[in-house]
Amino acid sequence: MEIQYHPSTGRRAVNVWPIGPAGERLLVAAAALAALAFVSLWATVPAVLARLSRDAELSVRERELESARHAEAAAQREASGTAARALAWGDRLSKIAFLYGLESARWPRALDPARGLLLGPDAERLPAEVEVYLRALERARETLEGVESSDPTLASRTPSIVPIGGDLYEPAALFGPRVSPWTGQEEFFCGLDLAAPEGTAVVAPADGRVVFTGRARRDLAPRLWQFGTLVVISHGPGLATLFGHLDRAEARRGDRVKRGQRLGVVGKTGWAQSPRVHYELWRLEAGRFRPTDPLFAILGGGLDDRHRSLEQMRATSAPEPWDSLPGLP
């Protein structure tokens, strides 16, 4: 066997390469390998292209799924945020209803935490529960507006703010049973102690009339005597507030005060371990003033994150006996 190369021009000689038996076998083997490679490519290239197409499609689907997950998580966060804001407004309006003296029968039942609306772990039920709760909030708002329209000064004389003229304070004692740090005996603490720097302004939580300043008589009001220098404010026919441990009282008996007006300054008169103001909220019930939880009269400030119904608040008061509030009948 030989291989000939013929030039394009006839003037050049023809090149001839003789191939022996070994070369023939090598050429046959090379041709076979080339054919095998062609057949392999013909079979594998479509499979590779198909796999690449499937991988690309899978990648697109994974990106779409991931995007859907992010959208769902964002929607869930938005729904949870709406639920939290709705619950906060429900708590606030229920406190106002309590301070206005509304009967539980007049209040939307959907706002009762015992119903469990917006408080459960079931995310699928959340949108429907938010809708029910928002409708209840609207009814509650309309009810309160109706009460206020019949008593134009009610809102201004209803305690609603922290009685400290600044942001530097923290709870030192809460309304409820405790062990007395002075006697070591169990007792019921009838107010709220807010620790604050000495000299910080103590302010009126609402409009009212000062009915007492000074120190209670130990023989007539031994519990209140422990709170040193006091200021007592009447906020109309149904509510009164008391402030104790004052370093000095700046308001005088008979003064008319506005919400936020200075009454005195934080001190540690009476039985006080450190500078603080002792705050009590008294509510008229069955013809008598009774101390109840002052947190019901703080609508902001981040001091109270408990969810309570109007009925629970109406049922909350300190157990008898308690001292009479000085300055009030």
C-alpha positions, 0 to 999 in steps of 0.5 A: 500500500502506498499514499500518493500526493498530487500537487495542484500544478502539473509541473511538480512531481507526484509524492509517493509514501509506501506503507508496509504491513505495520503501517497498514495496521496502524492506519486501520486502527486509527480509522477505527478509533476515529469512527468509534469517537464519532459514534461516541460523540453522536450518542453522548452529545445529545445526552449531555445537552439534555442533562445541561438543559435539565440542570438549567431548568432545575436551577430556574425552579430552585430560584423560583422556589427560593423567591417564593419562600422569601415572599412567604416569609416576608408576608408572614412577618408583615402579618405578624407585625400587623397582629402585634400592632393590633394586639397593642391597640386592643390592650390600649383601648381596653385600658381606656374602657376600664378607666372610663368605667365601661361595663364588660357587656358593652365591650367587643368580646373579640378583644378578650385575650381568652378568645385567643385571637392573634395569640395562637401559633397557627399562621394559616388562621392569622389573616382571618383572625386579623380581619375579625380583630380589626373589626372589633377594634373599630367597634371599640373605638366607636364605643369610646368616642360615644362615651367621650362625646357625652363627657368632653373632659373625660379624656383629659382627666383620665390618667394615661402617662408615666408620672415621671418627667423624663425617660430615666426610670424603671419599675422597682415594685409592682402591684400585687403580693410580695414579701416586705423588704422591711418586715420580711412578712407577706403583704399586698403591695397596692401600687407601683414604685418607679426608681428614678434619679433623685430630683427628677420631676414627678408629673400629673398623669392627667388633669385634676385637683390636688386634694392632699399634700404632706405626710399621712397621719400614722394613726389614721393611715399607717400604710400610707404614712410609710410613703413619706411626702405625698400628693393626692389628686382627684380626677373627677368622680371615679378616679384618684391618684397618689404619689409618695416618697417625694423629696418635696411637694411643689403642688398645693392643696386645691391646685388645679393641675394639667396632665404633665404638670410638675407635682414635686420631685423624686426622693426617698422620704418614708420607707424607701431604700433608694430614690423613687416615686410610689404611684397608686391608682384608686377607682370608685367601686360600689361607693368606695375608692379602692386601689387597683393596678396603676399599670392600667393607667399607663398607656405607653412607656413599655412597662406593661406587655400583659394581655388582659380583658376589661373584665379582668381589670374590673375585677382587680383591686387590692384586698381589704383592709386598706387605709382611706385615701387622704383628702377624699370622703 
